[in-house]
Amino acid sequence: MLRHIPARSGQSPVQFPSFVQAGRHAADLWLVAAPLSAGEFRDLRYRNLLSGMPMLADEAERREAFNDAYARRIAEAIVRASLAPNARTEVVSHR
């Protein structure tokens, strides 16, 4: 079994599980239909998540958990796609 290794030292992988889940879900939505850039969509989904909530003392840590989960989910999808048996590799020439 693989052990979870935090992206940054000191980050607790379960400190804000609802924000981690929301970040992964936002990435899944972006992967299905990308109406905006990855960063724009991430920021929009985070703002929507916080709408109606009171100001949180640890908002920066929650934002970090959301962003890390979002980025990790997109990275997982890229790796999974690159390892798929029918994945094509193309050489791009930069002239």
Secondary structure, 3 states (H helix, E strand, C coil): CCCCCCCCCCCCCCCCHHHHHHHHHHHHHHHHCCCCCHHHHHHHHHHHHHCCCCCCCCHHHHHHHHHHHHHHHHHHHHHHHHHCCCCCCCCCCCC
